[in-house]
Amino acid sequence: MNEVSEIINQDFKLSKEAIDRVKILLKSETGSYFKISVLGGGCSGFQYDFSFVNSPNSDDLVFNENGICYLVDKVSMEFLNGSTLEYVSELAGAYFKIENPNATANCGCGTSFSI
């Protein structure tokens, strides 16, 4: 319970569209959690990673929101504080996108950033 309150004090949100899409994806995935991470690499130094996992790791913060469970590890939360996960559906395709006010630069692919 302490970890949930720690997350709530962090400013990270999912848009309604992202929540709706994660709900749909969780129905067809074997994992029961949607995990959002920041990894080293990508064209700009860091990259976002989205995956499905069966259980949280010891360093994962757990969100329970609008019928879904999602995870953000503590190190990634430092990069994501103040961010919003969006789900964008355009003529060219559909994808998750993080609006991150901490990023000083983003690459054209939209999945990598620098701070």
C-alpha positions in Angstrom: 0.0 0.0 0.0 2.9 2.3 0.7 4.2 2.0 -2.9 0.8 3.0 -4.3 0.7 6.2 -2.2 4.3 6.9 -3.3 3.2 6.7 -7.0 0.2 8.9 -6.4 2.5 11.6 -5.1 4.4 11.3 -8.4 2.9 13.2 -11.3 2.4 10.6 -14.0 -0.9 10.1 -15.8 -2.5 8.0 -18.5 -4.9 9.8 -20.8 -8.4 8.3 -21.3 -7.4 7.1 -24.7 -4.4 5.3 -23.3 -6.4 3.7 -20.5 -9.0 2.5 -23.0 -6.3 1.0 -25.3 -4.4 -0.7 -22.4 -7.7 -2.3 -21.3 -8.2 -3.8 -24.7 -4.6 -5.0 -24.9 -4.6 -6.6 -21.5 -7.6 -8.7 -22.6 -5.4 -10.3 -25.3 -2.1 -10.5 -23.5 -0.9 -13.2 -21.1 0.6 -10.7 -18.7 -1.6 -9.0 -16.2 0.3 -5.7 -15.9 1.2 -3.1 -18.5 4.7 -1.9 -17.8 6.2 1.5 -18.7 10.0 1.9 -18.5 12.8 4.2 -19.6 15.8 2.4 -21.0 19.2 3.6 -22.1 19.7 3.8 -25.8 17.7 5.0 -28.8 18.7 7.9 -31.1 18.6 10.5 -28.3 20.0 8.7 -25.3 16.9 7.2 -23.6 14.0 5.3 -25.0 10.5 4.4 -23.7 9.6 0.8 -23.4 6.1 -0.7 -23.1 5.6 -4.3 -22.2 3.3 -6.8 -20.5 4.5 -8.7 -17.4 2.9 -11.3 -15.1 4.0 -9.7 -11.8 5.8 -6.6 -10.5 9.5 -6.6 -9.7 10.6 -5.4 -6.2 11.4 -1.9 -7.7 8.1 -1.5 -9.5 5.6 1.1 -8.4 2.0 -0.2 -9.0 -0.8 1.9 -10.4 -4.4 0.7 -10.2 -6.5 3.1 -12.2 -9.9 2.7 -14.0 -9.8 -1.1 -14.0 -6.2 -1.6 -15.1 -2.9 -2.3 -13.4 0.3 -0.7 -14.7 3.8 -0.5 -13.5 6.6 2.0 -13.6 9.9 1.1 -12.0 11.3 3.7 -9.5 14.3 4.7 -11.7 12.1 5.3 -14.7 9.7 7.4 -12.6 12.5 9.9 -12.1 12.5 10.5 -15.9 8.7 10.4 -16.2 7.6 12.7 -13.4 5.1 15.2 -14.8 4.5 13.1 -17.9 1.3 11.7 -19.6 1.0 8.5 -21.6 -1.1 9.2 -24.6 -2.6 6.9 -27.2 -2.6 8.4 -30.7 -4.6 7.0 -33.6 -3.8 8.7 -36.9 -4.2 7.8 -40.5 -0.5 6.7 -40.6 -1.0 4.4 -37.6 -1.7 4.1 -33.9 0.9 4.3 -31.1 1.6 5.1 -27.5 3.3 8.5 -26.9 4.7 10.0 -23.8 4.3 13.8 -23.3 7.4 14.4 -21.2 8.1 17.9 -20.0 11.5 16.7 -18.7 12.8 15.9 -22.2 15.0 18.5 -23.8 15.0 16.8 -27.2 13.0 14.0 -28.9 13.9 12.0 -32.0 11.7 11.8 -35.0 10.5 8.3 -34.1 8.9 9.6 -30.9 10.2 6.7 -28.8 13.6 8.2 -27.7 14.5 11.4 -25.9 17.3 13.2 -24.0 17.3 15.1 -20.7 
